[in-house]
């Protein structure tokens, strides 16, 4: 895990367009080993930001489902980078995170986590 980054930081985006634009910009700055934790109330744009970021990294616009039910979705970006998109909303105990392969993804993928 990349523990040397100057984070956490909080950011409030005014609307969906700003959230999409930020996701697209952020995508260009991320590399394997980076973790983006997305928190906020229901409907605040966590999935919208993750979706725009994933589409930018994948260099294609396509449906990006929320991993609410699958708990994790993996994407293989054209640049050989793996993107791991987690949703921890339904997890009951912390150990479930490890069962999903989170530690490995933190080392090898760009990891997005909703409801950290």
NORLINQUI-V22876 format. One record per run of one state. SS is the DSSP state (2 for helix, 1 for strand, 0 for the rest). FROM is the first residue (numbers start at 1). TO is the last residue. If there is no record, write none. Layout:
ss: (SS,SS)
from: (FROM,FROM)
to: (TO,TO)
This chain:
ss: (0,2,0,1,0,2,0,1,0,1,0,2,0,2,1,0)
from: (1,16,28,35,39,46,59,72,77,82,88,95,100,102,109,115)
to: (15,27,34,38,45,58,71,76,81,87,94,99,101,108,114,116)
